[in-house]
Amino acid sequence: MDAALIPPGVKRCDFKIFLGWILFLLAIIGWGAYAVFLVWYKALNQTNMNNYFGFGIWITLDLSVIALGGGAFFTAFLRYILGIDKLKNIISLATIVGWICYASALLVLGLDVGQPLRGWHIFWYANVHSMLTEVAFCITTYFIVLCIEVLPIVLENVQLAKNRFIHLFSHNLHEYMYVFAAVGVFLSFFHQGSLGGMYGVLHTRPFAYRTGFFIWPWTFFIFILSAIASGPALTLLVTWILQKVTGRRLVTKDVILLLAKITGSILCFYLIVKFIDTWYWATHILPEKGMTLKECYQGWFGPYGLWLLFAELGVFGIIPAIILITPRFRENEWLLAVGCLFDCVGIIINRFVFTVQTLAIPTYPFDKWVVYSPSWQEWASTIMIIAIGALVISLAYRYLPLFPQEPELNP
C-alpha cells in the first residue's frame, strides 16, 4: 500500500525505517501536545512570561517562522511574476516550507493569546488603529492563499491523480497559480512590514523605536528585506538536508546556485541598510531619547550583551553574505549549507532582540534589567512545532512529487 503512494520513477527508504522516524517525531509531538494542554487548561501561568515580558519564546518563534516562510512568496514572485523558469524545480518545496511556517505561526498565536477560543475577536472586534490587526488579517489571508498553492501539489499524489476530475482540477490550478502568487506577494509585503513597523513606533522603547518615511518607520522596510534575504535560505537548507539524508540528488546545481546568488545579493543589500539603520539609531535616536548604546546592552557577555549585536550583523550576517555572494564559496555545497544556516540564525537573533531584549531593557531610572527564561512548557511546545514541520516535510517528500528533476538525476 505504501509503495503505491510513492511518486513513479523515484526510490524511497524501507517503510519500516520511515515508520521509525515518524514514530520518533510523533513522540516529540506528544510531549509538546501535553505542554499545550497544560497551557490551555491551566492558562499562561504555565509560562515564565510576566508583567515585564508579555512576549517570549513563542513570539520570537512566530516572527522567525514568518520571516523564514518568506521563501514561499519570494520564490513564487521570482517564478511566476518575473518568469525565472528554472525555479519551477524548487518552487514546490518552497511552498510546502512556507505553508509549514505560516501554519506554525498561527498555532503559536493560538498558544500566546492564552484563550484561543476568543481568537475570532480580532476579526469581529477589529482595532482599526493597530498594526497588529492588519498583520492578523494578512497572515490569515495569506495562509489561505498558501493552502490553495499547496493543494495542487497534494493532488499530484500518484493515487489522487488517477481521478480525472482531481487531475484536471490540479492542472487548472497550476495554470492560474500566477494569480495566487501575486496576491501572496501583496499580502506578505504588508504583514512582514507591519510586524517591523509595530516595533518601530514604540516611542517608550528606545531599543526598538525608529524614525521613518511618512507613516512608516524604517523597521517596516527592514523586516520585509530580512524576510526576502532569509526565506529562500531556509528552502535551500531544507533541500540540502533532504539530499544528505536520502543520498539522492533532488535539484540540479544550477538551480540551487541561482537561488543562492539571488539570496546573497539581497542579503548584502539588507546588511547595508541594517548597518546604516543601526548607526543612525545609535548616534541620533538613542541620544534624543536620553540613552546610550551601552545602556541598551547588559555588558559584553550577559544574556542581553553586545555579543548579540556582533553575532547578528557579523557572524550570522557578513559571513553568510560573503559565502552566498562569492561564486567559488557557494559552489562548495558544505559552505553553501553553512551560509544558509547562518543566514537563518541571523534573522532569528534579529527577531529575538526585537521581541525579548526590547522588553528587558530598563527604561526608567528606578527600573532594572530582568532576564527571561522560558519554562519547559514553552520549550516543549516550541520543539513540538519544529517536529510537526519535520513530519510534514517527511510525508511530502515521500508521497508527493516535490522535485520534478529527481527521476532524471537518479536513474
C-alpha positions as CSV (number, residue, x, y, z in Angstrom):
1,M,0.0,0.0,0.0
2,D,2.8,2.4,0.9
3,A,4.7,1.7,-2.4
4,A,1.5,2.6,-4.4
5,L,1.6,6.1,-2.9
6,I,5.2,6.9,-3.8
7,P,5.7,9.0,-7.0
8,P,6.7,7.0,-10.0
9,G,10.4,6.9,-11.1
10,V,11.8,7.5,-7.6
11,K,13.1,5.4,-4.8
12,R,12.3,5.8,-1.1
13,C,13.7,4.1,2.1
14,D,12.2,1.0,3.5
15,F,8.8,1.7,5.1
16,K,10.0,0.3,8.5
17,I,12.8,2.9,8.6
18,F,10.4,5.6,7.6
19,L,7.9,4.4,10.2
20,G,10.5,4.5,12.9
21,W,11.4,8.1,12.0
22,I,7.7,9.1,12.0
23,L,7.1,7.5,15.5
24,F,10.1,9.4,16.8
25,L,8.6,12.7,15.6
26,L,5.2,11.7,17.0
27,A,6.8,11.1,20.4
28,I,8.2,14.6,20.4
29,I,4.8,16.0,19.2
30,G,3.1,14.1,22.0
31,W,5.4,15.6,24.6
32,G,4.7,19.1,23.2
33,A,0.9,18.4,23.0
34,Y,0.9,17.7,26.7
35,A,2.6,21.1,27.3
36,V,0.0,22.7,25.0
37,F,-2.8,21.0,27.0
38,L,-1.3,22.4,30.3
39,V,-1.1,25.9,28.8
40,W,-4.7,25.9,27.5
41,Y,-6.1,24.1,30.6
42,K,-4.2,26.0,33.4
43,A,-3.6,29.2,31.4
44,L,-0.4,31.2,30.9
45,N,0.8,30.7,34.4
46,Q,2.5,27.7,32.9
47,T,4.9,30.0,31.2
48,N,7.6,32.3,32.6
49,M,6.1,35.4,31.0
50,N,5.2,38.1,33.4
51,N,4.5,41.8,33.7
52,Y,7.9,42.5,32.2
53,F,7.7,40.0,29.4
54,G,4.4,39.9,27.7
55,F,6.3,38.5,24.7
56,G,8.6,35.5,25.0
57,I,9.9,32.5,23.0
58,W,6.6,32.0,21.3
59,I,6.6,35.4,19.7
60,T,10.3,35.1,18.8
61,L,9.4,31.8,17.1
62,D,6.3,33.4,15.5
63,L,8.2,36.3,13.9
64,S,11.1,34.0,13.0
65,V,9.0,31.5,11.1
66,I,7.0,34.2,9.4
67,A,10.3,35.7,8.1
68,L,11.7,32.3,7.1
69,G,8.4,31.4,5.5
70,G,9.1,34.4,3.2
71,G,10.8,32.0,0.9
72,A,7.4,30.9,-0.4
73,F,6.2,34.3,-1.5
74,F,9.6,35.4,-2.8
75,T,10.3,32.3,-4.8
76,A,6.8,32.4,-6.2
77,F,7.4,36.0,-7.1
78,L,10.6,35.1,-8.9
79,R,9.0,32.1,-10.6
80,Y,5.5,33.3,-11.6
81,I,5.9,37.1,-11.8
82,L,9.5,37.6,-13.0
83,G,9.3,34.4,-15.0
84,I,12.6,32.7,-13.9
85,D,11.6,29.3,-15.2
86,K,14.5,27.3,-13.6
87,L,12.9,27.8,-10.1
88,K,10.0,25.6,-11.1
89,N,12.2,22.7,-9.9
90,I,12.3,24.0,-6.3
91,I,9.0,26.0,-6.0
92,S,7.0,23.1,-4.7
93,L,9.4,22.7,-1.7
94,A,9.4,26.4,-1.1
95,T,5.6,26.4,-1.0
96,I,5.5,23.5,1.4
97,V,8.1,25.1,3.7
98,G,6.2,28.4,3.6
99,W,2.9,26.6,4.4
100,I,4.6,24.9,7.4
101,C,6.0,28.2,8.7
102,Y,2.7,30.1,8.5
103,A,0.7,27.2,10.0
104,S,3.2,27.2,12.8
105,A,2.8,31.0,13.2
106,L,-1.0,30.6,13.6
107,L,-0.5,27.7,16.1
108,V,2.0,29.8,18.1
109,L,-0.5,32.7,18.2
110,G,-3.2,30.3,19.5
111,L,-0.8,29.5,22.4
112,D,0.2,33.0,23.1
113,V,-3.2,34.6,23.3
114,G,-4.0,32.2,26.2
115,Q,-7.6,31.9,25.2
116,P,-7.6,30.7,21.6
117,L,-11.4,30.2,21.6
118,R,-11.6,34.0,21.6
119,G,-9.2,34.3,18.6
120,W,-12.1,35.4,16.4
121,H,-12.4,38.6,18.4
122,I,-9.5,40.1,16.5
123,F,-11.6,39.9,13.3
124,W,-15.0,40.7,14.6
125,Y,-13.9,43.4,17.0
126,A,-11.0,44.7,14.9
127,N,-9.0,47.6,16.3
128,V,-8.5,49.6,13.2
129,H,-5.8,51.7,14.8
130,S,-3.5,48.8,15.4
131,M,-0.9,47.4,13.0
132,L,-1.4,44.0,14.6
133,T,-5.0,44.0,13.2
134,E,-3.6,44.4,9.7
135,V,-1.0,41.7,10.5
136,A,-3.7,39.3,11.7
137,F,-5.8,39.8,8.6
138,C,-2.9,39.5,6.2
139,I,-1.4,36.4,7.8
140,T,-4.7,34.6,7.9
141,T,-5.5,35.5,4.3
142,Y,-2.0,34.6,3.1
143,F,-2.2,31.3,4.9
144,I,-5.4,30.6,2.9
145,V,-3.5,31.5,-0.3
146,L,-0.7,29.1,0.7
147,C,-3.3,26.4,1.2
148,I,-4.5,27.0,-2.3
149,E,-0.9,26.9,-3.6
150,V,-0.2,23.7,-1.7
151,L,-3.4,22.0,-2.9
152,P,-2.3,21.1,-6.5
153,I,0.9,19.7,-5.0
154,V,-1.1,17.4,-2.8
155,L,-3.4,16.5,-5.6
156,E,-0.4,15.3,-7.7
157,N,-0.1,12.3,-5.5
158,V,0.0,9.3,-7.7
159,Q,-3.2,7.8,-6.4
160,L,-5.2,11.0,-6.2
161,A,-4.1,12.0,-9.8
162,K,-5.8,8.9,-11.1
163,N,-9.1,10.5,-10.6
164,R,-9.9,12.5,-13.8
165,F,-11.6,15.4,-12.0
166,I,-8.8,15.8,-9.5
167,H,-6.2,15.6,-12.3
168,L,-7.9,18.4,-14.3
169,F,-8.7,20.5,-11.3
170,S,-5.0,20.3,-10.2
171,H,-3.8,21.2,-13.7
172,N,-6.1,24.2,-13.9
173,L,-4.9,25.4,-10.5
174,H,-1.4,25.3,-11.8
175,E,-2.4,27.3,-14.9
176,Y,-3.7,30.2,-12.7
177,M,-1.0,30.0,-10.0
178,Y,0.5,33.3,-11.0
179,V,-2.7,35.0,-9.7
180,F,-2.3,33.5,-6.3
181,A,1.4,34.2,-6.3
182,A,0.7,37.9,-7.0
183,V,-1.9,38.0,-4.2
184,G,0.5,36.3,-1.9
185,V,3.3,38.8,-2.6
186,F,1.0,41.7,-1.9
187,L,-0.2,40.2,1.4
188,S,3.2,39.2,2.5
189,F,4.8,42.6,1.9
190,F,2.3,44.3,4.1
191,H,2.3,41.9,7.1
192,Q,6.1,41.4,7.0
193,G,6.4,45.2,7.1
194,S,3.8,45.8,9.7
195,L,5.4,43.4,12.1
196,G,8.5,45.5,11.9
197,G,6.6,48.7,11.9
198,M,4.8,47.7,15.1
199,Y,8.2,47.8,17.0
200,G,9.4,50.9,15.2
201,V,6.6,53.0,16.6
202,L,7.3,52.1,20.3
203,H,8.2,55.6,21.4
204,T,8.8,54.5,25.0
205,R,11.1,51.6,24.0
206,P,14.2,53.3,22.5
207,F,15.8,50.0,21.6
208,A,13.1,49.3,19.0
209,Y,12.0,52.8,18.1
210,R,12.9,54.3,14.7
211,T,12.1,57.3,12.6
212,G,10.9,56.6,9.1
213,F,9.4,57.6,5.8
214,F,6.0,59.3,6.2
215,I,3.9,57.0,8.4
216,W,6.3,54.0,8.1
217,P,9.3,53.5,10.5
218,W,12.4,52.1,8.9
219,T,11.8,48.8,10.6
220,F,8.8,48.4,8.2
221,F,11.1,48.1,5.2
222,I,13.9,46.3,7.0
223,F,11.6,43.5,8.1
224,I,10.5,43.0,4.5
225,L,14.1,42.9,3.3
226,S,15.2,40.5,6.1
227,A,12.4,38.1,5.1
228,I,13.3,38.1,1.5
229,A,17.0,37.7,2.4
230,S,16.4,34.7,4.7
231,G,13.3,32.8,3.5
232,P,15.0,31.3,0.3
233,A,18.0,30.3,2.5
234,L,15.7,28.1,4.6
235,T,14.4,26.4,1.4
236,L,18.0,25.8,0.2
237,L,18.9,24.4,3.6
238,V,16.0,22.0,3.7
239,T,16.9,20.9,0.2
240,W,20.5,20.2,1.3
241,I,19.3,18.3,4.3
242,L,17.0,16.2,2.3
243,Q,19.7,15.4,-0.2
244,K,22.2,14.4,2.5
245,V,19.7,12.3,4.5
246,T,18.3,10.5,1.4
247,G,21.6,10.2,-0.5
248,R,19.8,11.4,-3.7
249,R,20.2,14.4,-5.9
250,L,16.9,16.3,-5.9
251,V,17.7,19.6,-7.8
252,T,20.4,20.4,-10.3
253,K,23.2,22.5,-9.0
254,D,22.5,25.4,-11.4
255,V,19.0,25.9,-9.8
256,I,20.5,25.9,-6.3
257,L,23.3,28.3,-7.2
258,L,20.9,30.6,-8.9
259,L,18.6,30.9,-5.8
260,A,21.7,31.2,-3.6
261,K,23.1,34.0,-5.7
262,I,19.8,35.9,-5.6
263,T,19.5,35.3,-1.8
264,G,23.1,36.5,-1.3
265,S,22.6,39.7,-3.3
266,I,19.5,40.6,-1.3
267,L,21.2,39.7,2.0
268,C,24.1,42.1,1.1
269,F,21.6,44.9,0.4
270,Y,19.8,44.1,3.6
271,L,23.0,44.3,5.6
272,I,23.9,47.7,4.1
273,V,20.5,49.1,5.1
274,K,20.7,47.4,8.5
275,F,24.2,48.9,9.2
276,I,23.0,52.4,8.3
277,D,19.9,51.9,10.4
278,T,22.0,50.7,13.4
279,W,24.5,53.6,13.1
280,Y,21.7,56.2,12.9
281,W,19.9,54.6,15.8
282,A,23.0,54.6,18.0
283,T,24.2,58.1,17.1
284,H,20.9,60.0,16.8
285,I,17.8,58.2,18.0
286,L,19.2,56.9,21.3
287,P,20.7,60.3,22.4
288,E,17.4,62.0,21.6
289,K,15.7,59.6,23.9
290,G,18.3,60.2,26.6
291,M,20.0,56.8,26.3
292,T,23.4,55.5,25.1
293,L,24.3,52.3,23.2
294,K,25.9,50.9,26.3
295,E,22.6,51.2,28.3
296,C,20.8,49.0,25.7
297,Y,23.1,46.0,26.3
298,Q,23.8,44.1,29.5
299,G,27.6,44.3,29.2
300,W,29.5,42.4,26.6
301,F,28.7,38.8,27.5
302,G,25.5,39.0,29.6
303,P,22.2,37.4,28.4
304,Y,21.5,40.6,26.5
305,G,25.1,41.6,25.9
306,L,26.7,43.4,23.0
307,W,27.7,39.9,21.6
308,L,24.2,39.7,20.2
309,L,24.8,42.7,18.0
310,F,28.1,41.3,16.7
311,A,26.6,37.9,16.3
312,E,23.5,39.2,14.3
313,L,25.4,41.5,11.9
314,G,28.8,39.9,11.9
315,V,29.0,36.2,12.4
316,F,25.4,35.5,11.1
317,G,25.3,38.4,8.8
318,I,28.5,39.3,7.0
319,I,29.8,35.7,6.8
320,P,26.7,34.2,5.1
321,A,26.6,37.2,2.8
322,I,30.2,36.6,1.7
323,I,29.6,32.9,1.2
324,L,26.4,33.4,-0.8
325,I,27.7,36.2,-3.0
326,T,31.1,34.6,-3.8
327,P,30.8,32.1,-6.7
328,R,33.6,29.7,-5.5
329,F,32.3,29.7,-1.9
330,R,28.6,29.0,-2.8
331,E,29.7,26.3,-5.3
332,N,31.0,24.3,-2.3
333,E,27.9,22.5,-1.0
334,W,29.1,22.4,2.6
335,L,29.9,26.1,2.6
336,L,26.6,26.9,1.0
337,A,24.8,25.0,3.7
338,V,26.7,26.9,6.4
339,G,25.9,30.2,4.6
340,C,22.2,29.3,4.5
341,L,22.2,28.1,8.1
342,F,24.0,31.3,9.3
343,D,21.6,33.5,7.3
344,C,18.6,31.8,9.1
345,V,20.2,32.1,12.5
346,G,20.9,35.8,12.0
347,I,17.3,36.6,11.3
348,I,16.2,34.5,14.4
349,I,18.6,36.6,16.5
350,N,17.1,39.8,15.0
351,R,13.6,38.7,15.9
352,F,14.7,37.7,19.4
353,V,16.3,41.1,20.2
354,F,13.2,42.9,18.9
355,T,10.7,40.8,20.9
356,V,12.6,40.0,24.1
357,Q,15.5,42.3,24.6
358,T,13.3,45.3,23.8
359,L,11.3,44.4,27.0
360,A,14.3,43.5,29.1
361,I,16.0,46.9,28.9
362,P,15.2,49.3,31.8
363,T,13.6,52.5,30.5
364,Y,13.2,54.3,33.9
365,P,15.9,55.3,36.4
366,F,14.3,53.1,39.1
367,D,14.0,50.1,36.8
368,K,16.3,47.2,36.5
369,W,17.4,44.5,34.0
370,V,15.2,41.5,34.0
371,V,16.1,38.2,32.4
372,Y,13.5,36.0,30.8
373,S,13.9,32.2,30.7
374,P,11.2,30.0,29.0
375,S,9.5,27.3,31.1
376,W,9.7,23.7,30.0
377,Q,6.1,24.0,28.7
378,E,7.3,26.8,26.4
379,W,10.3,24.8,25.2
380,A,8.2,21.7,24.7
381,S,5.6,23.4,22.6
382,T,8.2,25.2,20.5
383,I,10.1,21.9,19.8
384,M,6.8,20.3,19.0
385,I,6.2,22.8,16.3
386,I,9.6,22.1,14.8
387,A,8.8,18.4,14.9
388,I,5.5,19.0,13.1
389,G,7.4,20.8,10.4
390,A,9.8,17.8,10.0
391,L,6.8,15.4,9.9
392,V,5.1,17.4,7.1
393,I,8.2,17.6,5.1
394,S,8.9,13.9,5.5
395,L,5.4,12.9,4.4
396,A,5.5,15.4,1.5
397,Y,8.9,14.2,0.3
398,R,7.9,10.5,0.4
399,Y,4.4,10.8,-1.1
400,L,4.4,13.9,-3.3
401,P,6.4,14.8,-6.4
402,L,8.2,17.8,-4.9
403,F,11.2,17.6,-7.1
404,P,10.5,17.3,-10.9
405,Q,14.2,16.7,-11.6
406,E,14.6,13.8,-9.2
407,P,13.8,10.9,-11.5
408,E,16.3,12.1,-14.2
409,L,19.0,12.9,-11.7
410,N,18.8,9.4,-10.1
411,P,18.3,6.9,-12.9
